[in-house]
Amino acid sequence: MDKGEDFVIANTLADLVEGMNNLTDKKLLQLKEIEKQIQARDREIENPFTKDLQITAIRGARKYLGDKLIRVAKPHKILDPKNGPLIAVKLNIISRKTLGGLQTDLSAKVLDSLGNPVPGLYAAGEVSGFGGGGVHGYRALEGTFLGGCLFSGRVAGRAIAAELK
Ligand SMILES: Cc1cc2nc3c(=O)[nH]c(=O)nc-3n(C[C@H](O)[C@H](O)[C@H](O)COP(=O)(O)OP(=O)(O)OC[C@H]3O[C@@H](n4cnc5c(N)ncnc54)[C@H](O)[C@@H]3O)c2cc1C
């Protein structure tokens, strides 16, 4: 927070929004709109029967003791000054995981749009859908990508070696 150029720290929402708008060429954020959204969220955080999906998800996650113990902040009202200062972070969107793109057969040969192997072309790892998903089922679970990438690399390597024999 002290050194990051994408961080804005302020005591009031007006200052926070102004600080965020100063990080971009265009003033992308409207104070009234942001205020309305945070007030709506703060209203629901104290409602034990809320139907707000995000708050319901947070409460669900916090039922797991490990999460409850390591999270540093309990859910609280963002605009209550006693919980200040307000912190905003400018996000830079990147693609972290692709979950595939090339279809392969079980020997890592890339298939064309008709399902026929493209001669001499093999694929392994994330590009072939083996980073998450695939061997681990439909879901891409955190921490399960490298195993599938290595495994499919081994399969591709063996198939290429067999073809070159
Ligand atoms: C921040 C982050 C954290 C992660 N944490 C975990 C984790 O804890 N556990 C886990 O299992 N997985 C994790 N993953 C996922 C895992 O790291 C990736 O799924 C895995 O590394 C993909 O390996 P890969 O060899 O298939 O692809 P990559 O590692 O993406 O390799 C593809 C390579 O191709 C090169 N390339 C691209 N285009 C060209 C071109 N035209 N010509 C030549 N080269 C080219 C790229 O430069 C790159 O080196 C994480 C991923 C990220 C981004």
The ligand as a Tripos MOL2 file, in Angstrom:
@<TRIPOS>MOLECULE
LIG
   53    58     1     0     0
SMALL
NO_CHARGES

@<TRIPOS>ATOM
      1 C1         -0.2790  -17.2350  -11.1370 C.3       1 LIG1
      2 C2         -0.4470  -18.7130  -11.3960 C.ar      1 LIG1
      3 C3         -0.3980  -19.6070  -10.3330 C.ar      1 LIG1
      4 C4         -0.5530  -20.9650  -10.5640 C.ar      1 LIG1
      5 N1         -0.4880  -21.8350   -9.4990 N.ar      1 LIG1
      6 C5         -0.5800  -23.1480   -9.7100 C.ar      1 LIG1
      7 C6         -0.4420  -24.0680   -8.6250 C.ar      1 LIG1
      8 O1         -0.2390  -23.6930   -7.4780 O.2       1 LIG1
      9 N2         -0.5510  -25.4030   -8.8990 N.ar      1 LIG1
     10 C7         -0.7840  -25.8710  -10.1560 C.ar      1 LIG1
     11 O2         -0.8770  -27.0890  -10.3400 O.2       1 LIG1
     12 N3         -0.9090  -25.0160  -11.2070 N.ar      1 LIG1
     13 C8         -0.8150  -23.6710  -11.0190 C.ar      1 LIG1
     14 N4         -0.9270  -22.8000  -12.0810 N.ar      1 LIG1
     15 C9         -1.2110  -23.3290  -13.4080 C.3       1 LIG1
     16 C10         0.0330  -23.9300  -14.0310 C.3       1 LIG1
     17 O3          1.1620  -23.1460  -13.6930 O.3       1 LIG1
     18 C11        -0.1520  -23.9230  -15.5660 C.3       1 LIG1
     19 O4         -1.3540  -24.5950  -15.9010 O.3       1 LIG1
     20 C12         1.0160  -24.6360  -16.2180 C.3       1 LIG1
     21 O5          2.2420  -24.0400  -15.8780 O.3       1 LIG1
     22 C13         0.8490  -24.6200  -17.7280 C.3       1 LIG1
     23 O6          1.9860  -25.2540  -18.2670 O.3       1 LIG1
     24 P1          2.1180  -25.3830  -19.8360 P.3       1 LIG1
     25 O7          3.4810  -25.9260  -20.0810 O.co2     1 LIG1
     26 O8          0.9410  -26.1270  -20.3920 O.co2     1 LIG1
     27 O9          1.9490  -23.8940  -20.3860 O.3       1 LIG1
     28 P2          2.9070  -22.6220  -20.1130 P.3       1 LIG1
     29 O10         3.6880  -22.7900  -18.8520 O.co2     1 LIG1
     30 O11         1.9910  -21.4320  -20.2640 O.co2     1 LIG1
     31 O12         3.9420  -22.7140  -21.3200 O.3       1 LIG1
     32 C14         3.6080  -22.2910  -22.6080 C.3       1 LIG1
     33 C15         4.8940  -21.7280  -23.1900 C.3       1 LIG1
     34 O13         4.7070  -21.4670  -24.5790 O.3       1 LIG1
     35 C16         5.3610  -20.2770  -24.8810 C.3       1 LIG1
     36 N5          4.7860  -19.7620  -26.1270 N.ar      1 LIG1
     37 C17         3.5590  -19.1770  -26.3260 C.ar      1 LIG1
     38 N6          3.4020  -18.8610  -27.6190 N.ar      1 LIG1
     39 C18         4.5400  -19.2650  -28.2550 C.ar      1 LIG1
     40 C19         4.9690  -19.2220  -29.6120 C.ar      1 LIG1
     41 N7          4.2000  -18.7140  -30.5790 N.pl3     1 LIG1
     42 N8          6.1930  -19.7270  -29.8880 N.ar      1 LIG1
     43 C20         6.9840  -20.2670  -28.9350 C.ar      1 LIG1
     44 N9          6.6100  -20.3400  -27.6430 N.ar      1 LIG1
     45 C21         5.4080  -19.8400  -27.3120 C.ar      1 LIG1
     46 C22         5.1110  -19.3940  -23.6870 C.3       1 LIG1
     47 O14         6.0590  -18.3460  -23.5960 O.3       1 LIG1
     48 C23         5.2890  -20.3980  -22.5500 C.3       1 LIG1
     49 O15         6.6310  -20.4950  -22.1100 O.3       1 LIG1
     50 C24        -0.7780  -21.4250  -11.8760 C.ar      1 LIG1
     51 C25        -0.8050  -20.5180  -12.9450 C.ar      1 LIG1
     52 C26        -0.6550  -19.1870  -12.7100 C.ar      1 LIG1
     53 C27        -0.6630  -18.2190  -13.8760 C.3       1 LIG1
@<TRIPOS>BOND
     1     1     2 1
     2     2     3 ar
     3     2    52 ar
     4     3     4 ar
     5     4     5 ar
     6     4    50 ar
     7     5     6 ar
     8     6     7 ar
     9     6    13 1
    10     7     8 2
    11     7     9 ar
    12     9    10 ar
    13    10    11 2
    14    10    12 ar
    15    12    13 ar
    16    13    14 ar
    17    14    15 1
    18    14    50 ar
    19    15    16 1
    20    16    17 1
    21    16    18 1
    22    18    19 1
    23    18    20 1
    24    20    21 1
    25    20    22 1
    26    22    23 1
    27    23    24 1
    28    24    25 2
    29    24    26 1
    30    24    27 1
    31    27    28 1
    32    28    29 2
    33    28    30 1
    34    28    31 1
    35    31    32 1
    36    32    33 1
    37    33    34 1
    38    33    48 1
    39    34    35 1
    40    35    36 1
    41    35    46 1
    42    36    37 ar
    43    36    45 ar
    44    37    38 ar
    45    38    39 ar
    46    39    40 ar
    47    39    45 ar
    48    40    41 1
    49    40    42 ar
    50    42    43 ar
    51    43    44 ar
    52    44    45 ar
    53    46    47 1
    54    46    48 1
    55    48    49 1
    56    50    51 ar
    57    51    52 ar
    58    52    53 1
@<TRIPOS>SUBSTRUCTURE
     1 LIG1         1 GROUP 0 **** ****
